[in-house]
Amino acid sequence: MNLLKTYPNLSRLLLFVVLIIIALFLPDFIPLPKGTKQVFPFVGLILIIIANWTLYKTENKNLDELGFNFSGQNLKYLPIGLVLGILAVLIGYYLKCLLTGDIIITNNSLDYREILKELYWILPTAAVQEFICRSYGYKKLISIYNLRIANLVTVIVFVSMHNVFNIGIFGAIFYSISLIIGHFVFANALLKAGTIFFAIGIHWGSNVANNQLFTEEKLSTSILFLEKAAQEEPTGFNPLGILLYIIAMNIGFILLWRFLKRWRKPKKN
């Protein structure tokens, strides 16, 4: 506790990192009833929420600082974010196919139960990443330094949480750019709406859409999937083509980012 008094900001940031690491590994050591993890994927999320709550308690605050409570005013942003995240991916999906010449096919044999199951399992994954990257630590960095420093640190952490280096150099570049754009969308959602539910909702919708709804190969959950066009061998490095592909792939989130920057922050009651 002396450290909290002597170095209040630095010690809290370090404590946040320590508690998050503990929260990530602790579920493997908790003696849960057999089969719990197969039906309830929220244990890790609960521990990370507790870590954030603990840090706010050291400042005589609570999770209302993140807009994390169960008021209708905040909860409404979860489904709104889900829809916006799905639409952002859909826009990029269509535009990317215009460039590549891939044919989009509608799936007439959707498994709606499987979609609901995926929505359930993907939610805690998106929420965990938001409570790590855009929660107490992010807002603390803003208050200590400024928004630019907070964004820089968080972007590095967010990209490092994803497997970007085992997919080739161009794959890594494309994926990293997408993640950086994603960070600014999620961060603006938090800061503009005043609730982390908005960031979680958009992140949730993005993950569901990318992995399950709008896919390259047909899945039981695919609303749309692709018939790949025959690709000619590239004749050389084409920076303009690469730039257009990156923009097309992320255009939905770029537009959402601009939209959120104009979002009017709700007045607190």
Summary of the structure (lengths in Angstrom):
residues: 269
radius of gyration: 20.1
end to end distance: 33.8
largest distance: 65.8
contacts: 797
relative contact order: 0.15
helix: 70%
strand: 3%
